[in-house]
Amino acid sequence: MRITLEDIQTAAKTIQGYIKNTPCVHSRTLSNLSQAQVWLKFENLQFTASFKERGALNKLLSLTESERRQGIITMSAGNHAQAVAYHARQLGIPAVIVMPRYTPNIKVEHTRAYGAEVILAGECFDDAAAHAFKLTEERNLVLVHPYDDEKVIAGQGTIALEMLRTQPDLDTLVIPVGGGGLISGIAIAAKSIKNNIRIIGVETERFPAMINVIEGRKPQFGMCTLAEGIAVKQPGHLTVPIVKHYVDEILLVDEESIEHAVLLLLEIEKTVAEGAGGAGLAALLKKKQEFAGKTVGLVISGGNIDMPVLARIIQRGLVRTLRLCRIRVEVRDIPGILAKLTACIEKTGANIHHVHHHRLFTKQAIENVTVEFVLQTRGNEHAGEILSSLKNEGYSAQLEEGDQS
């Protein structure tokens, strides 16, 4: 391999003082849920809220004075963009960043705020990359690739040095995979220090680019994913052979699992993770039998998520656990019936969020009405108690599940 442990150790010295040595903390609750010993590496606590600062800074500090004057260009779905923009400004290097048009707004605005010229192009990362390659030639800029670069890979590998220094008993590392820069650097460092450690990659089912190449699968991709930070269609020329050599397994996770992981990290660990940052936990919980009894390190790779998206994840999570539930009650359309229904619900201790009468869009007899309540509850058992209370009062009541609109 062209990148060695010594390169990663040199990178650690190069970026020391600029980059935060983020906490690697044991999670008692997630350990109980997964039946493994789980340690979380909080890379979402970097200044730009992702691990990307490590590789970006290591690359920028390697540029000659002439290259710095030329200016740089990169393409990114958001986190690498922010990292490059921030550290380029600190070093006085002009920066052009090409981002997909549908990049989360928080990432676009932060990148602009760091002083970079932001160009929105294409539907996905690969479209943005094609435009960036074109501008590199047209403007004579220096390309800072987000993952297919030796200095970038070495910078990302410094995460493994920190994790194994503080927690040498780790026997498994679970790492999100997009283009492969993060897992490549971590795998080289971790396997060089502890050759029997298992390295597990995680991709989304909608963007399984790395596993497609490694297993010779026909490329098939979804339109979008919550984990847009790892939504890559073509992994790096440098990273593929590294992953083949060092990585033990790549797991795929679905969108609902990623959502659930993001919500758990917020609710249990009180930390904000973007979709890619929650991918490792999603895999751990989906494949519990594979990790049971292991001492597992998860990298929370980033925390840049739009607030409206996070709000929807929270709301959908409340619906899944019936902490927000919808109950339909069929009654005679007579004066005072709504007061009787709400009084019955009030006795159970539920909070009414929304009430709607269905008089027209219903197949009920014309003298009847369907009343729909959206209720805040304490969870599944409480929702059952509310339903039983209504039925005990003689009402025809039904709990509506599955529709999260």
Secondary structure, DSSP 8 states (H G I E B T S, - for coil): --S-HHHHHHHHHHHBTTB----EEEEHHHHHHHTSEEEEEEGGGSTTSBTHHHHHHHHHTTS-HHHHHH-EEEE-SSHHHHHHHHHHHHHT--EEEEE-TTS-HHHHHHHHHTT-EEEE-SSSHHHHHHHHHHHHHHHT-EE--SSSSHHHHHHHHHHHHHHHHH-TT--EEEEE-SSSHHHHHHHHHHHHH-TT-EEEEEEETT--HHHHHHHT------S--S-GGG--SS--TTHHHHHHHH--EEEEE-HHHHHHHHHHHHHHH-----HHHHHHHHHHHHTHHHHTT-EEEEEE-B----HHHHHHHHHHHHHHTTSEEEEEEEEE--TTHHHHHHHHHHHHT-EEEEEEEESSS--S-TTEEEEEEEEE-SSHHHHHHHHHHHHHTT-EEEEE-S---
